[in-house]
C-alpha cells in the first residue's frame, strides 16, 4: 500500500546496507529506494515475521 512506502524504503535500504551489497552513497541505492516507481512496474513484497517487517 502506498501508505507503507516510507517503511518499505527504510527496510529495503537497511537490508542492502546491512548485507554489505552497496554503500549508502552507491548510485543504485536511489533505484532501490524509489518504492513508488518499483510499485508502479512490479509487485513489491514485504514479509512480516514475529510482528516485524522483512524485505523479500
N, C-alpha and C positions, 0 to 999 in steps of 0.2 A: 504494500500500500504506500502511496506517496507520503503519508504521514510518518512512515518509518524510514524514509530515505536518509535522513540525517544519521540515524542509528546505524543503518546498513553501511553508510560511508565510513563511519568510525570503526566498525567491526572489520570491514574489508581492509582498511588501511592498517589497523593494528595487526591483523593476521599476516599480511605480507611483510610488514616490518619485523615482527617477532620471528618469523620463519627465515629472515635474512635474504629474502628474494630480491628486494630493492632497498636502496637508501631512501630516506624521506624526500630527498630532492631529485630523485630519478624522474625523468620525463613521463614514464609510463604510469607513475602514481596518479597523475591527473586524469588519465583514462580510467583507471580503476575506481577513482573517487567520483567519477561522473555517473552516479547511480541513475539519475534521471534519463540520460541518454541510453545507458545499457538497458534500462527497463522498457524503453520505447522499442528496442530492437531484439530483445531476448527476455527470457524468464530469469529473474534474479531470485535465487533461493537462499533462505536462511533457516537454520535448524535450531530449535530450542531444546536444550538438554539441561535437566535439573533447574529449570527456571532461568537459564542463561542462553542468550543467542550465540550461535556459532555460524560463521560463513560456510557455505557449501558450494 
